[in-house]
Amino acid sequence: MRESIKMEDYDGFPWKSTRVERTRILPLRWIANWLGSVATDHLLKGVYLDEDSNYGWRYKYHAKMWKYLNKPYEKWGTYYTIDMSAIISKLDQDPDHQELMKRLKDYNEDGIPYWEE
């Protein structure tokens, strides 16, 4: 039987993330987190403009806005870190994951099963 996750321990992921707060000054952290979300919007707009391969003034504007608005977030914002080694060790113990890995060994790097080669 699988291990059940208690709802009070659940943070939106099937694993535990660690919250890293860069400053104890609450209003500064709120402003930095808000600026981080605005910077992310500019980053996404710049990525969407990248598809046109037209690096005009709009692309440069969004790149500069992301560069300057993301600095306060990097310095004073809230980050979440995940322990990947714990996730990998948990996956290695999961019988469904082990069965999937056994099935994937039957295929080569192009996705062709070895019996059809």
QUIQUISUL-V325858 format. One record per run of one state. SS is the DSSP state (helix for helix, strand for strand, loop for the rest). FROM is the first residue (numbers start at 1). TO is the last residue. Records with the same first field share a line. If there is no record, write none. Layout:
# QUIQUISUL-V325858
SS=FROM-TO / FROM-TO
This chain:
# QUIQUISUL-V325858
loop=1-6 / 10-16 / 22-25 / 51-56 / 77-77 / 83-83 / 94-94 / 105-106 / 108-112 / 117-117
helix=7-9 / 26-50 / 57-76 / 84-93 / 95-104 / 114-116
strand=17-21 / 78-82 / 107-107 / 113-113
